[in-house]
Amino acid sequence: MKIVMLTGSPRKNGTSSLLADKFAEGAGEKGHHVVRFDAAFRKVGGCMACGYCKSHGGACVQKDDMDEILPALLDAHLAVFVTPLYYWDMTAQLKAVVDRFFAVDRALTDPPKGAVLLATCNSRHTWAFDALTEHYKAILRHLRWDDRGTLLVSGVGAREDIEDTEYPQKAKALGLSL
Ligand SMILES: Cc1cc2nc3c(=O)[nH]c(=O)nc-3n(C[C@H](O)[C@H](O)[C@H](O)COP(=O)(O)O)c2cc1C
């Protein structure tokens, strides 16, 4: 299976990137092909709502790394969203990528894909991930994708907070479960 992983953290060795690494390790061991795009280290402009894509076969007026990301995503069977919680939702860097799905969202629905959400946050509020998970559900509902698993880890602010927990192994197990 072809898997596209989209990460949102600007921290290369943070909490969510550890989950991303372990998930990819598990999926790789299962023989899946994982391509990872770290949105914070890519050039991706926010959608300008010009409508050009809708009359030009999904082509965007902005020439940036979405030219690489969207073809990979269109070709993938599964998308993995990986993000720290920023103001109770995904990071702006990842949201910019998701907004740009707009150009090809009809093509993204067919054939339908699976999706996975991996997320971390510092707080321990029981409601911390509510907005993010509702957002994720809405994206999947809109695109008619199937949820294949979520891993939400609260109470972690830095890599050392998550390293010795069960969550890296849980991320790997999720990758292996596919
Ligand atoms: C700009 C910013 C906004 C944040 N917003 C939240 C938040 O709304 N809720 C929360 O629990 N943690 C919040 N955090 C903390 C991060 O989600 C947390 O430290 C996470 O583990 C960082 O993941 P990373 O190391 O992969 O970047 C925020 C951190 C930053 C820098």
The ligand as a MOL file (V3000), in Angstrom:
LIG
                    3D

  0  0  0     0  0            999 V3000
M  V30 BEGIN CTAB
M  V30 COUNTS 31 33 0 0 0
M  V30 BEGIN ATOM
M  V30 1 C 2.0360 27.8040 19.1610 0
M  V30 2 C 1.7430 26.6520 20.0710 0
M  V30 3 C 0.4240 26.3540 20.3910 0
M  V30 4 C 0.1320 25.3020 21.2210 0
M  V30 5 N -1.1670 25.0610 21.5300 0
M  V30 6 C -1.4780 24.0560 22.3670 0
M  V30 7 C -2.8180 23.8000 22.7250 0
M  V30 8 O -3.7530 24.4390 22.2570 0
M  V30 9 N -3.0660 22.8100 23.6190 0
M  V30 10 C -2.0560 22.0490 24.1530 0
M  V30 11 O -2.3480 21.1840 24.9630 0
M  V30 12 N -0.7720 22.2290 23.7850 0
M  V30 13 C -0.4630 23.2160 22.9070 0
M  V30 14 N 0.8430 23.4220 22.5460 0
M  V30 15 C 1.8800 22.4620 22.9960 0
M  V30 16 C 2.2050 21.4070 21.9440 0
M  V30 17 O 1.0490 20.8300 21.3810 0
M  V30 18 C 3.0410 20.2850 22.5820 0
M  V30 19 O 4.2040 20.8150 23.1670 0
M  V30 20 C 3.4260 19.2070 21.5760 0
M  V30 21 O 3.9330 18.0960 22.2620 0
M  V30 22 C 4.4730 19.6990 20.6000 0
M  V30 23 O 4.6610 18.7210 19.6010 0
M  V30 24 P 5.9880 18.6950 18.7030 0
M  V30 25 O 7.1390 18.4660 19.6490 0
M  V30 26 O 5.7980 17.5560 17.7850 0
M  V30 27 O 6.0900 19.9800 17.9860 0
M  V30 28 C 1.1760 24.4880 21.7340 0
M  V30 29 C 2.5070 24.7720 21.3890 0
M  V30 30 C 2.7950 25.8390 20.5780 0
M  V30 31 C 4.2370 26.1430 20.2260 0
M  V30 END ATOM
M  V30 BEGIN BOND
M  V30 1 1 1 2
M  V30 2 1 2 3
M  V30 3 2 2 30
M  V30 4 2 3 4
M  V30 5 1 4 5
M  V30 6 1 4 28
M  V30 7 2 5 6
M  V30 8 1 6 7
M  V30 9 1 6 13
M  V30 10 2 7 8
M  V30 11 1 7 9
M  V30 12 1 9 10
M  V30 13 2 10 11
M  V30 14 1 10 12
M  V30 15 2 12 13
M  V30 16 1 13 14
M  V30 17 1 14 15
M  V30 18 1 14 28
M  V30 19 1 15 16
M  V30 20 1 16 17
M  V30 21 1 16 18
M  V30 22 1 18 19
M  V30 23 1 18 20
M  V30 24 1 20 21
M  V30 25 1 20 22
M  V30 26 1 22 23
M  V30 27 1 23 24
M  V30 28 2 24 25
M  V30 29 1 24 26
M  V30 30 1 24 27
M  V30 31 2 28 29
M  V30 32 1 29 30
M  V30 33 1 30 31
M  V30 END BOND
M  V30 END CTAB
M  END
